[in-house]
Amino acid sequence: MKKALYGLKQAPRAWYERLSKFLLEKGFTRGKVDTTLFIKRKLHDILLVQINVDDIIFGSTNDSLRKELSQDMQNEFEMSMVSELNFFLGLQIKQIKNGIFISKSKYCKELINRFGMENAKHMVTPIALLAIWIKMKPISQ
């Protein structure tokens, strides 16, 4: 029983090793700060792959690079593709023609509801609003 349970604990690590070996063989480099980020540069284009347990997101400045990776991944692994990214790790992602907008408003609303503060008085804070724009092509097919 201990071996079976220990094996289950190691499954995500084995999956990560298998996937990272595949990406490195395809010419990606592993991120220096975040080792779950893989980067491939080709001339003036970049292809990014981010791994989180069994979720993988990727995007590119060149649609043909994205399609090539998508095909390689489907040939190598049994996987399902959910074209355009809408949610990832609690983040809402809105893709538009010129970039990507990332927000946590859904998460904040869930916190407010969880603690019964739907009718609480609003307060202004000195924190500036932050919008992150990344100039990449959307990952939808």
N, CA, C and O atoms as a MOPAC input file, in Angstrom:
PM7 MOZYME 1SCF
protein

 N      0.81900 1    -1.18800 1     0.00000 1
 C      0.00000 1     0.00000 1     0.00000 1
 C      0.87600 1     1.27100 1     0.00000 1
 O      0.57300 1     2.23200 1    -0.70700 1
 N      1.95300 1     1.27100 1     0.78800 1
 C      2.82600 1     2.44300 1     0.84100 1
 C      3.43700 1     2.72900 1    -0.52600 1
 O      3.55000 1     3.88500 1    -0.93200 1
 N      3.83400 1     1.66100 1    -1.24100 1
 C      4.42400 1     1.87000 1    -2.56000 1
 C      3.41700 1     2.48700 1    -3.51800 1
 O      3.75900 1     3.36400 1    -4.31200 1
 N      2.15500 1     2.01800 1    -3.43900 1
 C      1.11300 1     2.56300 1    -4.32500 1
 C      0.87900 1     4.03500 1    -4.02800 1
 O      0.77800 1     4.84000 1    -4.95400 1
 N      0.78900 1     4.40200 1    -2.75200 1
 C      0.57400 1     5.80000 1    -2.37400 1
 C      1.77300 1     6.65800 1    -2.73500 1
 O      1.61800 1     7.77400 1    -3.23300 1
 N      2.98100 1     6.13600 1    -2.48300 1
 C      4.18300 1     6.89500 1    -2.81100 1
 C      4.27700 1     7.11200 1    -4.31300 1
 O      4.66500 1     8.18800 1    -4.76800 1
 N      3.92300 1     6.09000 1    -5.08100 1
 C      3.92100 1     6.20300 1    -6.54300 1
 C      2.98400 1     7.29400 1    -7.01900 1
 O      3.31100 1     8.02100 1    -7.95700 1
 N      1.80800 1     7.42500 1    -6.38200 1
 C      0.85600 1     8.46700 1    -6.75300 1
 C      1.43200 1     9.85300 1    -6.48300 1
 O      1.20700 1    10.78500 1    -7.25500 1
 N      2.16800 1     9.98600 1    -5.39500 1
 C      2.78000 1    11.27300 1    -5.08000 1
 C      3.81400 1    11.66300 1    -6.12900 1
 O      4.03000 1    12.84800 1    -6.38500 1
 N      4.45100 1    10.66800 1    -6.73100 1
 C      5.51300 1    10.93300 1    -7.69500 1
 C      4.98000 1    11.12300 1    -9.12200 1
 O      5.73400 1    11.53100 1   -10.00500 1
 N      3.70200 1    10.83400 1    -9.35900 1
 C      3.13900 1    10.91300 1   -10.71200 1
 C      3.29400 1    12.30300 1   -11.33700 1
 O      3.70800 1    12.38400 1   -12.49400 1
 N      2.98400 1    13.40300 1   -10.63700 1
 C      3.16900 1    14.72700 1   -11.25300 1
 C      4.63200 1    15.00500 1   -11.60600 1
 O      4.91700 1    15.62900 1   -12.62800 1
 N      5.55000 1    14.54600 1   -10.77100 1
 C      6.96500 1    14.75000 1   -11.04200 1
 C      7.38500 1    13.97700 1   -12.29500 1
 O      8.13400 1    14.49300 1   -13.12500 1
 N      6.89600 1    12.73000 1   -12.43000 1
 C      7.22400 1    11.92200 1   -13.60200 1
 C      6.64300 1    12.56100 1   -14.87000 1
 O      7.29400 1    12.58000 1   -15.91400 1
 N      5.41700 1    13.08200 1   -14.77000 1
 C      4.78500 1    13.74300 1   -15.91400 1
 C      5.58100 1    14.97900 1   -16.31400 1
 O      5.83200 1    15.19800 1   -17.49900 1
 N      5.98000 1    15.78500 1   -15.33600 1
 C      6.75400 1    16.98800 1   -15.62500 1
 C      8.07500 1    16.62200 1   -16.30200 1
 O      8.47600 1    17.27000 1   -17.26800 1
 N      8.74900 1    15.59200 1   -15.80200 1
 C     10.02200 1    15.17200 1   -16.39500 1
 C      9.82600 1    14.71600 1   -17.83800 1
 O     10.63100 1    15.04700 1   -18.70800 1
 N      8.76800 1    13.96500 1   -18.09100 1
 C      8.49100 1    13.47500 1   -19.45300 1
 C      8.21400 1    14.64400 1   -20.39700 1
 O      8.74900 1    14.70100 1   -21.50400 1
 N      7.37800 1    15.57000 1   -19.94800 1
 C      7.01100 1    16.72200 1   -20.77500 1
 C      8.20500 1    17.65800 1   -20.98600 1
 O      8.42300 1    18.13300 1   -22.10000 1
 N      8.97400 1    17.92500 1   -19.93900 1
 C     10.11600 1    18.82600 1   -20.08300 1
 C     11.17400 1    18.21700 1   -21.00300 1
 O     11.80000 1    18.94100 1   -21.77700 1
 N     11.38400 1    16.89900 1   -20.93100 1
 C     12.32800 1    16.24000 1   -21.84100 1
 C     11.87300 1    16.41900 1   -23.28700 1
 O     12.68500 1    16.70700 1   -24.16600 1
 N     10.56800 1    16.24500 1   -23.53100 1
 C      9.99900 1    16.42600 1   -24.86800 1
 C     10.24400 1    17.85100 1   -25.37800 1
 O     10.68300 1    18.04200 1   -26.51100 1
 N      9.95600 1    18.84900 1   -24.53500 1
 C     10.11700 1    20.24700 1   -24.94000 1
 C     11.58100 1    20.60200 1   -25.19000 1
 O     11.89300 1    21.30900 1   -26.14800 1
 N     12.47200 1    20.12000 1   -24.34300 1
 C     13.89500 1    20.39200 1   -24.52200 1
 C     14.40400 1    19.77300 1   -25.82700 1
 O     15.23600 1    20.36700 1   -26.51200 1
 N     13.90500 1    18.57900 1   -26.17200 1
 C     14.27500 1    17.93900 1   -27.44000 1
 C     13.75300 1    18.73000 1   -28.63800 1
 O     14.32400 1    18.65600 1   -29.72600 1
 N     12.66800 1    19.49000 1   -28.44300 1
 C     12.09000 1    20.30100 1   -29.51700 1
 C     12.73700 1    21.67800 1   -29.62100 1
 O     12.26800 1    22.52100 1   -30.38700 1
 N     13.80000 1    21.91900 1   -28.86600 1
 C     14.54200 1    23.17500 1   -28.99000 1
 C     14.16000 1    24.25700 1   -28.00000 1
 O     14.59100 1    25.40100 1   -28.15000 1
 N     13.36500 1    23.93100 1   -26.99200 1
 C     12.99600 1    24.89800 1   -25.95700 1
 C     14.11500 1    24.99700 1   -24.93400 1
 O     14.90800 1    24.07000 1   -24.77100 1
 N     14.17000 1    26.13400 1   -24.24700 1
 C     15.04300 1    26.27800 1   -23.08800 1
 C     14.15300 1    26.47000 1   -21.86500 1
 O     13.07300 1    27.05300 1   -21.95200 1
 N     14.61800 1    25.97700 1   -20.74200 1
 C     13.86000 1    26.08600 1   -19.49500 1
 C     14.09200 1    27.46700 1   -18.89000 1
 O     15.20600 1    27.98900 1   -18.93100 1
 N     13.04700 1    28.05100 1   -18.33400 1
 C     13.18300 1    29.35000 1   -17.69200 1
 C     14.15800 1    29.28900 1   -16.52600 1
 O     14.22700 1    28.28300 1   -15.82000 1
 N     14.91600 1    30.37000 1   -16.32200 1
 C     15.90200 1    30.39300 1   -15.24400 1
 C     15.25600 1    30.62900 1   -13.88600 1
 O     15.68100 1    30.04800 1   -12.88700 1
 N     14.24300 1    31.47000 1   -13.84100 1
 C     13.56700 1    31.75700 1   -12.58200 1
 C     12.41100 1    30.78100 1   -12.35500 1
 O     12.25900 1    30.23700 1   -11.26200 1
 N     11.60600 1    30.56400 1   -13.38000 1
 C     10.46600 1    29.65300 1   -13.30200 1
 C     10.77300 1    28.44500 1   -14.18300 1
 O     10.73400 1    28.54200 1   -15.41000 1
 N     11.07700 1    27.31500 1   -13.56200 1
 C     11.46600 1    26.12900 1   -14.32700 1
 C     10.28400 1    25.43000 1   -14.99500 1
 O     10.47100 1    24.43600 1   -15.69600 1
 N      9.07700 1    25.93700 1   -14.78600 1
 C      7.91000 1    25.38300 1   -15.49000 1
 C      7.57400 1    26.20600 1   -16.72700 1
 O      6.58200 1    25.93900 1   -17.40500 1
 N      8.39800 1    27.20200 1   -17.01900 1
 C      8.24500 1    28.02000 1   -18.22400 1
 C      9.30300 1    27.59000 1   -19.22900 1
 O     10.48900 1    27.51800 1   -18.90900 1
 N      8.85500 1    27.30400 1   -20.44900 1
 C      9.77000 1    26.90000 1   -21.51000 1
 C      9.66600 1    27.90600 1   -22.65000 1
 O      8.57500 1    28.34400 1   -23.01200 1
 N     10.81800 1    28.26400 1   -23.20700 1
 C     10.88900 1    29.32400 1   -24.21100 1
 C     11.61700 1    28.80500 1   -25.44600 1
 O     12.64700 1    28.13800 1   -25.35000 1
 N     11.05600 1    29.13000 1   -26.60800 1
 C     11.71600 1    28.79800 1   -27.87400 1
 C     11.71400 1    30.05500 1   -28.72700 1
 O     10.67100 1    30.66900 1   -28.95400 1
 N     12.89500 1    30.42700 1   -29.19600 1
 C     13.02400 1    31.59600 1   -30.05300 1
 C     13.38300 1    31.13300 1   -31.46500 1
 O     14.21000 1    30.23900 1   -31.65000 1
 N     12.75400 1    31.75100 1   -32.44000 1
 C     13.04600 1    31.45200 1   -33.83500 1
 C     13.03600 1    32.77100 1   -34.58600 1
 O     11.97800 1    33.36700 1   -34.78600 1
 N     14.20900 1    33.22900 1   -35.00400 1
 C     14.38600 1    34.54500 1   -35.61200 1
 C     13.83500 1    35.61300 1   -34.67900 1
 O     14.35700 1    35.79100 1   -33.57900 1
 N     12.78300 1    36.33500 1   -35.09600 1
 C     12.22300 1    37.40200 1   -34.26400 1
 C     10.98000 1    36.95300 1   -33.49500 1
 O     10.31500 1    37.77100 1   -32.86100 1
 N     10.66600 1    35.66500 1   -33.54800 1
 C      9.46500 1    35.15600 1   -32.89200 1
 C      9.82000 1    34.38300 1   -31.63000 1
 O     10.94300 1    33.91200 1   -31.45200 1
 N      8.81600 1    34.27000 1   -30.75600 1
 C      8.98800 1    33.55500 1   -29.49700 1
 C      7.76600 1    32.66700 1   -29.26900 1
 O      6.64000 1    33.03600 1   -29.60200 1
 N      8.00900 1    31.50100 1   -28.70000 1
 C      6.95400 1    30.55000 1   -28.34000 1
 C      7.13800 1    30.23500 1   -26.86700 1
 O      8.21300 1    29.79700 1   -26.45600 1
 N      6.10200 1    30.45100 1   -26.06600 1
 C      6.15700 1    30.22400 1   -24.62500 1
 C      5.24000 1    29.07700 1   -24.24700 1
 O      4.12100 1    28.97400 1   -24.75100 1
 N      5.71900 1    28.20900 1   -23.35300 1
 C      4.91300 1    27.11000 1   -22.82300 1
 C      5.00100 1    27.17900 1   -21.30700 1
 O      6.09600 1    27.19200 1   -20.74500 1
 N      3.84700 1    27.22400 1   -20.64300 1
 C      3.79200 1    27.25300 1   -19.17800 1
 C      3.08700 1    25.99400 1   -18.69900 1
 O      1.99400 1    25.67000 1   -19.16400 1
 N      3.71400 1    25.28700 1   -17.77100 1
 C      3.17200 1    24.02800 1   -17.25400 1
 C      2.74300 1    24.23200 1   -15.81100 1
 O      3.47900 1    24.81200 1   -15.01200 1
 N      1.55300 1    23.75500 1   -15.48200 1
 C      1.09500 1    23.71900 1   -14.10100 1
 C      0.40600 1    22.38000 1   -13.88200 1
 O     -0.73200 1    22.19200 1   -14.31300 1
 N      1.07000 1    21.46700 1   -13.23100 1
 C      0.61200 1    20.09700 1   -12.98000 1
 C      0.19600 1    19.46200 1   -14.30400 1
 O      1.05900 1    19.07200 1   -15.09100 1
 N     -1.11400 1    19.34800 1   -14.56800 1
 C     -1.53000 1    18.73400 1   -15.83100 1
 C     -2.14500 1    19.75100 1   -16.78900 1
 O     -2.75300 1    19.37000 1   -17.79000 1
 N     -1.99500 1    21.02000 1   -16.49500 1
 C     -2.45100 1    22.07500 1   -17.40400 1
 C     -1.25000 1    22.66800 1   -18.13000 1
 O     -0.21100 1    22.93300 1   -17.52500 1
 N     -1.40600 1    22.86900 1   -19.42200 1
 C     -0.34000 1    23.44800 1   -20.22900 1
 C     -0.95100 1    24.57900 1   -21.04700 1
 O     -1.96300 1    24.38500 1   -21.72100 1
 N     -0.34300 1    25.74800 1   -20.98800 1
 C     -0.78200 1    26.83600 1   -21.85700 1
 C      0.40300 1    27.26800 1   -22.70000 1
 O      1.54800 1    27.23900 1   -22.24700 1
 N      0.12000 1    27.66600 1   -23.91600 1
 C      1.19400 1    28.15600 1   -24.76700 1
 C      0.67100 1    29.20800 1   -25.70900 1
 O     -0.50800 1    29.23300 1   -26.06300 1
 N      1.57400 1    30.07100 1   -26.10300 1
 C      1.24100 1    31.14200 1   -27.02600 1
 C      2.48700 1    31.56300 1   -27.76700 1
 O      3.60800 1    31.28900 1   -27.33600 1
 N      2.28300 1    32.22900 1   -28.88000 1
 C      3.41200 1    32.60000 1   -29.71400 1
 C      3.14700 1    33.89900 1   -30.45500 1
 O      2.00100 1    34.30300 1   -30.64800 1
 N      4.22200 1    34.53800 1   -30.86100 1
 C      4.10600 1    35.71500 1   -31.71700 1
 C      3.92400 1    35.30900 1   -33.17100 1
 O      3.68100 1    36.15500 1   -34.03100 1
 N      4.04100 1    34.01100 1   -33.44700 1
 C      3.90600 1    33.48300 1   -34.80200 1
 C      2.93300 1    32.30800 1   -34.76900 1
 O      3.17800 1    31.31000 1   -34.09100 1
 N      1.83500 1    32.43200 1   -35.50000 1
 C      0.79600 1    31.40400 1   -35.46500 1
 C      1.28700 1    30.05200 1   -35.96400 1
 O      0.82900 1    29.02000 1   -35.47300 1
 N      2.21200 1    30.02900 1   -36.93200 1
 C      2.69300 1    28.74300 1   -37.44300 1
 C      3.51800 1    27.99800 1   -36.38400 1
 O      3.48900 1    26.76800 1   -36.34200 1
 N      4.25000 1    28.72300 1   -35.52900 1
 C      4.97200 1    28.07900 1   -34.42800 1
 C      3.99900 1    27.43900 1   -33.44500 1
 O      4.22400 1    26.32300 1   -32.97800 1
 N      2.91900 1    28.14700 1   -33.13400 1
 C      1.90800 1    27.62300 1   -32.22200 1
 C      1.25500 1    26.37500 1   -32.79900 1
 O      1.07500 1    25.38200 1   -32.09300 1
 N      0.90000 1    26.42300 1   -34.08200 1
 C      0.26300 1    25.26300 1   -34.71900 1
 C      1.20600 1    24.06600 1   -34.77200 1
 O      0.78600 1    22.92700 1   -34.56800 1
 N      2.48500 1    24.32900 1   -35.04600 1
 C      3.48300 1    23.25200 1   -35.08600 1
 C      3.60300 1    22.57800 1   -33.72200 1
 O      3.62800 1    21.35000 1   -33.63900 1
 N      3.67700 1    23.37800 1   -32.64500 1
 C      3.76200 1    22.80800 1   -31.30400 1
 C      2.49400 1    22.03100 1   -30.97400 1
 O      2.56500 1    20.93700 1   -30.41300 1
 N      1.34800 1    22.57900 1   -31.31500 1
 C      0.08400 1    21.90800 1   -31.05300 1
 C      0.05900 1    20.53400 1   -31.71900 1
 O     -0.35400 1    19.55300 1   -31.10000 1
 N      0.49400 1    20.45700 1   -32.96600 1
 C      0.51900 1    19.18400 1   -33.69300 1
 C      1.51800 1    18.21200 1   -33.06700 1
 O      1.21700 1    17.03000 1   -32.90000 1
 N      2.70700 1    18.71200 1   -32.72100 1
 C      3.71600 1    17.86000 1   -32.08000 1
 C      3.20300 1    17.29900 1   -30.75700 1
 O      3.41500 1    16.12600 1   -30.45100 1
 N      2.52700 1    18.14100 1   -29.97300 1
 C      1.99100 1    17.70100 1   -28.68000 1
 C      0.91200 1    16.63400 1   -28.87500 1
 O      0.88900 1    15.63800 1   -28.15300 1
 N      0.02700 1    16.83500 1   -29.83700 1
 C     -1.03500 1    15.85900 1   -30.08000 1
 C     -0.46600 1    14.53900 1   -30.60000 1
 O     -1.01400 1    13.47800 1   -30.30300 1
 N      0.62100 1    14.58600 1   -31.36900 1
 C      1.24700 1    13.35700 1   -31.85500 1
 C      1.94300 1    12.59100 1   -30.73600 1
 O      2.00500 1    11.36200 1   -30.76400 1
 N      2.46600 1    13.31900 1   -29.75100 1
 C      3.25000 1    12.69900 1   -28.69100 1
 C      2.40900 1    12.27500 1   -27.47900 1
 O      2.68500 1    11.24900 1   -26.85800 1
 N      1.38600 1    13.06400 1   -27.14900 1
 C      0.61800 1    12.83900 1   -25.92100 1
 C     -0.87500 1    12.70900 1   -26.22600 1
 O     -1.37700 1    13.23300 1   -27.22000 1
 N     -1.55800 1    11.99700 1   -25.34300 1
 C     -3.01900 1    11.95700 1   -25.41800 1
 C     -3.49500 1    13.19200 1   -24.65900 1
 O     -3.28600 1    13.31700 1   -23.45300 1
 N     -4.13100 1    14.09000 1   -25.38200 1
 C     -4.50400 1    15.35000 1   -24.74200 1
 C     -5.75400 1    15.94000 1   -25.37000 1
 O     -6.11500 1    15.61600 1   -26.50200 1
 N     -6.40000 1    16.80600 1   -24.62200 1
 C     -7.54800 1    17.53200 1   -25.15800 1
 C     -7.13800 1    18.99300 1   -25.29300 1
 O     -6.40000 1    19.52000 1   -24.46000 1
 N     -7.61500 1    19.63000 1   -26.33100 1
 C     -7.28900 1    21.03300 1   -26.57200 1
 C     -8.53700 1    21.86700 1   -26.33400 1
 O     -9.59100 1    21.58900 1   -26.90500 1
 N     -8.42600 1    22.86000 1   -25.51700 1
 C     -9.49900 1    23.81600 1   -25.31100 1
 C     -8.99300 1    25.11000 1   -25.90800 1
 O     -8.30000 1    25.87700 1   -25.23900 1
 N     -9.32800 1    25.35700 1   -27.14300 1
 C     -8.75900 1    26.44300 1   -27.93500 1
 C     -8.39400 1    27.69400 1   -27.14700 1
 O     -7.27500 1    27.77500 1   -26.64000 1
 N     -9.26000 1    28.64300 1   -27.02600 1
 C     -8.90200 1    29.92300 1   -26.41900 1
 C     -8.91200 1    29.83500 1   -24.90200 1
 O     -9.84400 1    29.30100 1   -24.30100 1
 N     -7.86600 1    30.36300 1   -24.29800 1
 C     -7.70900 1    30.35700 1   -22.85400 1
 C     -8.61600 1    31.41700 1   -22.23100 1
 O     -8.56300 1    32.58700 1   -22.61200 1
 N     -9.45300 1    31.00200 1   -21.26400 1
 C    -10.33100 1    31.93700 1   -20.55800 1
 C     -9.99000 1    32.04100 1   -19.07600 1
 O    -10.05600 1    33.12600 1   -18.49800 1
 N     -9.62600 1    30.91900 1   -18.45800 1
 C     -9.27800 1    30.88500 1   -17.04100 1
 C     -8.02900 1    30.03700 1   -16.85400 1
 O     -7.87800 1    29.00100 1   -17.50100 1
 N     -7.12700 1    30.47400 1   -15.96800 1
 C     -5.94200 1    29.69200 1   -15.63200 1
 C     -5.46800 1    30.10700 1   -14.24800 1
 O     -5.18000 1    31.28000 1   -14.01300 1
 N     -5.38600 1    29.14000 1   -13.32600 1
 C     -4.92100 1    29.37900 1   -11.95800 1
 C     -5.64400 1    30.53500 1   -11.28000 1
 O     -5.01000 1    31.35400 1   -10.61400 1
 N     -6.94600 1    30.61300 1   -11.43800 1
 C     -7.72700 1    31.67100 1   -10.81900 1
 C     -7.70200 1    32.99700 1   -11.55400 1
 O     -8.33400 1    33.96000 1   -11.12000 1
 N     -6.98800 1    33.05600 1   -12.64800 1
 C     -6.91300 1    34.28500 1   -13.43800 1
 C     -7.91300 1    34.22600 1   -14.58100 1
 O     -8.06700 1    33.19200 1   -15.23000 1
 N     -8.59000 1    35.34200 1   -14.82300 1
 C     -9.44500 1    35.46000 1   -15.99800 1
 C     -8.58100 1    36.03100 1   -17.11000 1
 O     -7.84200 1    36.99400 1   -16.90200 1
 N     -8.67500 1    35.44100 1   -18.27300 1
 C     -7.87100 1    35.89300 1   -19.39900 1
 C     -8.78900 1    36.28900 1   -20.53900 1
 O     -9.62700 1    35.50100 1   -20.97700 1
 N     -8.62900 1    37.50000 1   -21.01300 1
 C     -9.40700 1    38.01300 1   -22.14100 1
 C     -8.43100 1    38.30900 1   -23.26500 1
 O     -7.54900 1    39.15700 1   -23.13100 1
 N     -8.59800 1    37.59700 1   -24.38100 1
 C     -7.71400 1    37.79100 1   -25.52300 1
 C     -8.40300 1    38.67300 1   -26.55000 1
 O     -9.53900 1    38.42300 1   -26.95200 1
 N     -7.69100 1    39.70400 1   -26.96100 1
 C     -8.19900 1    40.58400 1   -28.00200 1
 C     -7.14200 1    40.66900 1   -29.10100 1
 O     -6.05500 1    40.10900 1   -28.96800 1
 N     -7.45800 1    41.35500 1   -30.16100 1
 C     -6.57400 1    41.40000 1   -31.32600 1
 C     -5.15800 1    41.86700 1   -31.00800 1
 O     -4.19500 1    41.31200 1   -31.53700 1
 N     -5.01700 1    42.86700 1   -30.16100 1
 C     -3.70000 1    43.46300 1   -29.90700 1
 C     -3.01800 1    42.99100 1   -28.63000 1
 O     -1.92600 1    43.46600 1   -28.31700 1
 N     -3.62200 1    42.07800 1   -27.88700 1
 C     -2.97500 1    41.64200 1   -26.65900 1
 C     -3.87100 1    40.79000 1   -25.79900 1
 O     -4.91400 1    40.30500 1   -26.23800 1
 N     -3.44000 1    40.61400 1   -24.55500 1
 C     -4.14000 1    39.76600 1   -23.60400 1
 C     -4.31900 1    40.55300 1   -22.30700 1
 O     -3.36500 1    41.14900 1   -21.80800 1
 N     -5.53700 1    40.55800 1   -21.75900 1
 C     -5.82400 1    41.23500 1   -20.49700 1
 C     -6.02200 1    40.17000 1   -19.42400 1
 O     -6.78400 1    39.22400 1   -19.62200 1
 N     -5.34100 1    40.31600 1   -18.29200 1
 C     -5.41700 1    39.35100 1   -17.19600 1
 C     -6.05700 1    40.02500 1   -15.99100 1
 O     -5.67100 1    41.13000 1   -15.61200 1
 N     -7.05300 1    39.34500 1   -15.38300 1
 C     -7.80000 1    39.92300 1   -14.27700 1
 C     -8.08500 1    38.86600 1   -13.20700 1
 O     -8.11500 1    37.67300 1   -13.50700 1
 N     -8.29300 1    39.30000 1   -11.96400 1
 C     -8.67400 1    38.40200 1   -10.87400 1
 C    -10.03300 1    38.79400 1   -10.29200 1
 O    -10.32400 1    38.47100 1    -9.14100 1
 N    -10.85800 1    39.47800 1   -11.06600 1
 C    -12.12800 1    39.95900 1   -10.52700 1
 C    -13.04200 1    38.82000 1   -10.09600 1
 O    -13.73800 1    38.95200 1    -9.08900 1
 N    -13.06600 1    37.70800 1   -10.82300 1
 C    -13.91100 1    36.56600 1   -10.44500 1
 C    -13.47900 1    36.01500 1    -9.08700 1
 O    -14.31900 1    35.71700 1    -8.23700 1
 N    -12.18000 1    35.88300 1    -8.88800 1
 C    -11.64700 1    35.40200 1    -7.62100 1
 C    -12.03200 1    36.34900 1    -6.48100 1
 O    -12.42700 1    35.90000 1    -5.40500 1
 N    -11.91600 1    37.65100 1    -6.71600 1
 C    -12.26900 1    38.63900 1    -5.69400 1
 C    -13.75000 1    38.55500 1    -5.33800 1
 O    -14.11500 1    38.62300 1    -4.16500 1
 N    -14.59900 1    38.40800 1    -6.34700 1
 C    -16.04200 1    38.28700 1    -6.09200 1
 C    -16.34900 1    37.03300 1    -5.27800 1
 O    -17.20500 1    37.06500 1    -4.39400 1
 N    -15.65500 1    35.92600 1    -5.56900 1
 C    -15.85100 1    34.69200 1    -4.80400 1
 C    -15.43900 1    34.88100 1    -3.34800 1
 O    -16.10800 1    34.36900 1    -2.45000 1
 N    -14.34300 1    35.61300 1    -3.09700 1
 C    -13.91900 1    35.90100 1    -1.72000 1
 C    -14.95900 1    36.73700 1    -0.98800 1
 O    -15.28900 1    36.46200 1     0.16600 1
 N    -15.47200 1    37.75500 1    -1.66200 1
 C    -16.49400 1    38.61800 1    -1.05800 1
 C    -17.71900 1    37.78800 1    -0.68300 1
 O    -18.26400 1    37.94400 1     0.41000 1
 N    -18.15700 1    36.90300 1    -1.59100 1
 C    -19.31400 1    36.04500 1    -1.30700 1
 C    -19.02300 1    35.05800 1    -0.18500 1
 O    -19.87300 1    34.83100 1     0.67500 1
 N    -17.82700 1    34.46900 1    -0.18500 1
 C    -17.47300 1    33.46900 1     0.82600 1
 C    -17.52900 1    34.05200 1     2.23300 1
 O    -17.93800 1    33.36700 1     3.17100 1
 N    -17.12500 1    35.30500 1     2.38800 1
 C    -17.10800 1    35.92700 1     3.70400 1
 C    -18.33100 1    36.80900 1     3.97000 1
 O    -18.34500 1    37.59400 1     4.91900 1
 N    -19.36300 1    36.67200 1     3.11900 1
 C    -20.62100 1    37.37000 1     3.34300 1
 C    -20.50600 1    38.87900 1     3.32500 1
 O    -21.15400 1    39.55600 1     4.12300 1
 N    -19.70400 1    39.41300 1     2.44200 1
 C    -19.48400 1    40.85100 1     2.40900 1
 C    -20.09200 1    41.50700 1     1.17900 1
 O    -19.65700 1    42.58300 1     0.76800 1
 N    -21.10500 1    40.85800 1     0.58300 1
 C    -21.71800 1    41.39900 1    -0.63000 1
 C    -22.31600 1    42.78800 1    -0.42200 1
 O    -22.32800 1    43.60500 1    -1.34200 1
 N    -22.81300 1    43.05500 1     0.78600 1
 C    -23.46100 1    44.33500 1     1.07600 1
 C    -22.56500 1    45.28500 1     1.86300 1
 O    -23.03500 1    46.30600 1     2.36300 1
 N    -21.29500 1    44.96200 1     1.97500 1
 C    -20.37300 1    45.80500 1     2.73100 1
 C    -20.14900 1    47.13000 1     1.99500 1
 O    -20.27400 1    47.21600 1     0.77300 1
 N    -19.81400 1    48.15300 1     2.77900 1
 C    -19.55500 1    49.46700 1     2.21500 1
 C    -18.22800 1    49.45900 1     1.46200 1
 O    -17.23600 1    48.93000 1     1.96300 1
 N    -18.20200 1    50.03300 1     0.27900 1
 C    -16.99300 1    50.09900 1    -0.53500 1
 C    -16.05600 1    51.17000 1     0.00100 1
 O    -16.50200 1    52.19600 1     0.51500 1
 N    -14.77300 1    50.93000 1    -0.12000 1
 C    -13.76100 1    51.89100 1     0.30700 1
 C    -12.77100 1    52.11400 1    -0.82700 1
 O    -12.41200 1    51.17300 1    -1.53400 1
 N    -12.33300 1    53.34100 1    -1.00100 1
 C    -11.31400 1    53.67000 1    -1.99100 1
 C     -9.95500 1    53.33500 1    -1.39400 1
 O     -9.70900 1    53.61600 1    -0.22100 1
 N     -9.07900 1    52.74600 1    -2.17800 1
 C     -7.73900 1    52.42500 1    -1.69700 1
 C     -6.71000 1    53.18500 1    -2.53300 1
 O     -6.99300 1    53.56500 1    -3.66900 1
 N     -5.52800 1    53.40600 1    -1.98200 1
 C     -4.49500 1    54.14100 1    -2.72900 1
 C     -3.76400 1    53.28300 1    -3.76300 1
 O     -2.84600 1    53.77200 1    -4.42200 1
 N     -4.14700 1    52.02700 1    -3.91700 1
 C     -3.45900 1    51.13500 1    -4.85700 1
 C     -3.91400 1    51.43800 1    -6.28000 1
 O     -5.11200 1    51.51800 1    -6.54900 1
 N     -2.96700 1    51.60500 1    -7.17800 1
 C     -3.28200 1    51.87400 1    -8.58500 1
 C     -3.76400 1    50.60200 1    -9.26500 1
 O     -3.35200 1    49.49900 1    -8.90600 1
 N     -4.63100 1    50.76500 1   -10.24200 1
 C     -5.08900 1    49.62300 1   -11.02000 1
 C     -3.95500 1    49.11800 1   -11.88700 1
 O     -3.13200 1    49.89700 1   -12.36800 1
 N     -3.91500 1    47.81500 1   -12.08400 1
 C     -2.84800 1    47.21600 1   -12.87600 1
 C     -3.44400 1    46.38000 1   -13.99400 1
 O     -4.25200 1    45.48400 1   -13.74800 1
 N     -3.05600 1    46.66700 1   -15.18900 1
 C     -3.46300 1    45.85900 1   -16.34400 1
 C     -2.19400 1    45.35700 1   -17.00700 1
 O     -1.25600 1    46.12200 1   -17.23200 1
 N     -2.16800 1    44.09100 1   -17.31500 1
 C     -1.00000 1    43.49100 1   -17.94800 1
 C     -1.33900 1    43.19600 1   -19.40000 1
 O     -2.28000 1    42.45600 1   -19.68300 1
 N     -0.58200 1    43.76700 1   -20.31000 1
 C     -0.79300 1    43.54300 1   -21.73200 1
 C      0.42800 1    42.83800 1   -22.29300 1
 O      1.56000 1    43.28300 1   -22.10800 1
 N      0.18400 1    41.74100 1   -22.97400 1
 C      1.25900 1    40.98300 1   -23.57900 1
 C      0.98100 1    40.94000 1   -25.07900 1
 O     -0.08000 1    40.48400 1   -25.50500 1
 N      1.92600 1    41.41200 1   -25.86900 1
 C      1.72100 1    41.41000 1   -27.31300 1
 C      2.05900 1    40.04000 1   -27.87000 1
 O      3.21000 1    39.75400 1   -28.19700 1
 N      1.04100 1    39.19800 1   -27.97300 1
 C      1.18700 1    37.85400 1   -28.51500 1
 C     -0.06100 1    37.54100 1   -29.31000 1
 O     -1.10000 1    38.17400 1   -29.12000 1
 N      0.03200 1    36.59700 1   -30.17200 1
 C     -1.14600 1    36.16600 1   -30.89000 1
 C     -1.98100 1    35.29600 1   -29.96800 1
 O     -1.41700 1    34.49300 1   -29.22500 1
 N     -3.30900 1    35.42100 1   -29.98300 1
 C     -4.14800 1    34.54900 1   -29.14100 1
 C     -3.89600 1    33.09000 1   -29.50200 1
 O     -3.52300 1    32.77000 1   -30.63100 1
 N     -4.10700 1    32.20300 1   -28.51700 1
 C     -3.80200 1    30.79700 1   -28.72000 1
 C     -4.98300 1    30.01100 1   -29.25900 1
 O     -4.92000 1    28.78400 1   -29.33600 1
 N     -6.06100 1    30.69300 1   -29.63600 1
 C     -7.20000 1    29.98500 1   -30.19600 1
 C     -6.84400 1    29.46800 1   -31.58500 1
 O     -5.93900 1    29.97300 1   -32.24900 1
 N     -7.58900 1    28.44100 1   -32.00000 1
 C     -7.27700 1    27.81300 1   -33.28500 1
 C     -8.08600 1    28.37500 1   -34.39800 1
 O     -7.93900 1    27.95000 1   -35.54400 1

